[in-house]
Amino acid sequence: MGNSLEGQQIVVVGGNSGMGLALCAQLMKMRCEVLIVGRSKDKLEAAREQLCEFGKPRLHQADVTREEEVRRLFEEAGTVDHLVCTAADVRGAYELLPLLELDALDRAIRSKVVAPILLAKHSAQRMPAHGSITLTSGIAAYRPRPKGIAVAAINAALEGAVRAMAVELAPLRINAVSPGWVHTPIWNNVAGADSERLLASMAERLPVGRIGTGDDIADAIVFLLGNGYTTGTVLHVDGGHRLV
Ligand SMILES: NC(=O)c1ccc[n+]([C@@H]2O[C@H](COP(=O)([O-])OP(=O)(O)OC[C@H]3O[C@@H](n4cnc5c(N)ncnc54)[C@H](OP(=O)(O)O)[C@@H]3O)[C@@H](O)[C@H]2O)c1
């Protein structure tokens, strides 16, 4: 049985949408104290509204690619037992190479590689020995498709950082979850109007016969937060996608 998370203070960057929002609901049901971080005030407030049946999470508006905003986040957050980051800004990052703009590549790298490193830099020394950091990689690193070069590289880089952080920041535990295809708003930026068709055809190919849900990934993150013997690990939750 894992460590109890009840009463723990957990920061969820990206908790205003998709799998981060599903995680916040699970954590609040477990009586954790949740602080949700995102850039959009409207999305933060909409998330709090959606979570109201479980309690009232704290909200913090910040762009975690900006070091000053990350520094302020942890100065204002108070005690933090665990940090989770599901943030990603992949607008324009899924493109064939001749069409890939440097701005989009830079934005995606900053949101998924630079931001987690900044978050770890400013939170680790404030966290208790039982603390942990859980980051979000993804299937693109393992089963790349055309238009996937940027995100494949980014996820692989993030996983390298996870292993190095698990060594340098010990006894804090640092892990990543690697989702397969999960039905969330990010698909508006991944494949736009083609999303539903792509997701349906992938569901047919996957051994589990369906696309993932935010709750599938949230379950795995809850495991990583609570299991005191897991660090430097990438936990794949992909419906068997790496096998097909
Ligand atoms: N969904 C999938 O099929 C899938 C598959 C493999 C991997 N993943 C990975 O799983 C993670 C979560 O994805 P999701 O599908 O839950 O995405 P999502 O619904 O788009 O949620 C991501 C959230 O991150 C926040 N965010 C982005 N940039 C930020 C920044 N600079 N500072 C603060 N917050 C920021 C956004 O909120 P604001 O706009 O308010 O900032 C957004 O609500 C991502 O790392 C994604 O790459 C997803």
PDBQT file of the ligand as one rigid body, heavy atoms in Angstrom, charges set to zero:
ROOT
HETATM    1  N1  LIG A 301      -3.997  14.127 -24.666  1.00  0.00    +0.000 N 
HETATM    2  C1  LIG A 301      -3.171  13.273 -25.258  1.00  0.00    +0.000 C 
HETATM    3  O1  LIG A 301      -3.561  12.483 -26.133  1.00  0.00    +0.000 OA
HETATM    4  C2  LIG A 301      -1.715  13.226 -24.836  1.00  0.00    +0.000 A 
HETATM    5  C3  LIG A 301      -0.913  12.189 -25.318  1.00  0.00    +0.000 A 
HETATM    6  C4  LIG A 301       0.418  12.085 -24.926  1.00  0.00    +0.000 A 
HETATM    7  C5  LIG A 301       0.933  13.050 -24.059  1.00  0.00    +0.000 A 
HETATM    8  N2  LIG A 301       0.136  14.051 -23.610  1.00  0.00    +0.000 N 
HETATM    9  C6  LIG A 301       0.720  15.031 -22.678  1.00  0.00    +0.000 C 
HETATM   10  O2  LIG A 301      -0.050  15.046 -21.495  1.00  0.00    +0.000 OA
HETATM   11  C7  LIG A 301       0.024  16.350 -20.883  1.00  0.00    +0.000 C 
HETATM   12  C8  LIG A 301      -1.371  16.862 -20.548  1.00  0.00    +0.000 C 
HETATM   13  O3  LIG A 301      -2.096  16.962 -21.736  1.00  0.00    +0.000 OA
HETATM   14  P1  LIG A 301      -3.658  17.270 -21.791  1.00  0.00    +0.000 P 
HETATM   15  O4  LIG A 301      -4.142  16.488 -22.926  1.00  0.00    +0.000 OA
HETATM   16  O5  LIG A 301      -4.260  17.135 -20.449  1.00  0.00    +0.000 OA
HETATM   17  O6  LIG A 301      -3.565  18.829 -22.237  1.00  0.00    +0.000 OA
HETATM   18  P2  LIG A 301      -4.537  20.080 -22.057  1.00  0.00    +0.000 P 
HETATM   19  O7  LIG A 301      -5.945  19.637 -21.831  1.00  0.00    +0.000 OA
HETATM   20  O8  LIG A 301      -4.259  21.005 -23.190  1.00  0.00    +0.000 OA
HETATM   21  O9  LIG A 301      -4.004  20.754 -20.694  1.00  0.00    +0.000 OA
HETATM   22  C9  LIG A 301      -2.730  21.310 -20.607  1.00  0.00    +0.000 C 
HETATM   23  C10 LIG A 301      -2.813  22.552 -19.745  1.00  0.00    +0.000 C 
HETATM   24  O10 LIG A 301      -1.505  23.095 -19.582  1.00  0.00    +0.000 OA
HETATM   25  C11 LIG A 301      -1.636  24.480 -19.329  1.00  0.00    +0.000 C 
HETATM   26  N3  LIG A 301      -0.424  25.153 -19.785  1.00  0.00    +0.000 N 
HETATM   27  C12 LIG A 301       0.129  25.109 -21.021  1.00  0.00    +0.000 A 
HETATM   28  N4  LIG A 301       1.213  25.887 -21.078  1.00  0.00    +0.000 NA
HETATM   29  C13 LIG A 301       1.350  26.434 -19.849  1.00  0.00    +0.000 A 
HETATM   30  C14 LIG A 301       2.269  27.349 -19.291  1.00  0.00    +0.000 A 
HETATM   31  N5  LIG A 301       3.272  27.871 -20.026  1.00  0.00    +0.000 N 
HETATM   32  N6  LIG A 301       2.126  27.714 -18.001  1.00  0.00    +0.000 NA
HETATM   33  C15 LIG A 301       1.109  27.214 -17.259  1.00  0.00    +0.000 A 
HETATM   34  N7  LIG A 301       0.198  26.337 -17.732  1.00  0.00    +0.000 NA
HETATM   35  C16 LIG A 301       0.315  25.963 -19.010  1.00  0.00    +0.000 A 
HETATM   36  C17 LIG A 301      -2.821  24.939 -20.164  1.00  0.00    +0.000 C 
HETATM   37  O11 LIG A 301      -3.568  25.904 -19.447  1.00  0.00    +0.000 OA
HETATM   38  P3  LIG A 301      -3.487  27.468 -19.863  1.00  0.00    +0.000 P 
HETATM   39  O12 LIG A 301      -3.786  27.546 -21.317  1.00  0.00    +0.000 OA
HETATM   40  O13 LIG A 301      -4.497  28.122 -18.981  1.00  0.00    +0.000 OA
HETATM   41  O14 LIG A 301      -2.097  27.879 -19.531  1.00  0.00    +0.000 OA
HETATM   42  C18 LIG A 301      -3.642  23.669 -20.352  1.00  0.00    +0.000 C 
HETATM   43  O15 LIG A 301      -4.880  23.781 -19.692  1.00  0.00    +0.000 OA
HETATM   44  C19 LIG A 301       0.824  17.209 -21.864  1.00  0.00    +0.000 C 
HETATM   45  O16 LIG A 301       2.179  17.230 -21.455  1.00  0.00    +0.000 OA
HETATM   46  C20 LIG A 301       0.704  16.471 -23.175  1.00  0.00    +0.000 C 
HETATM   47  O17 LIG A 301       1.792  16.746 -24.045  1.00  0.00    +0.000 OA
HETATM   48  C21 LIG A 301      -1.163  14.177 -23.983  1.00  0.00    +0.000 A 
ENDROOT
TORSDOF 0
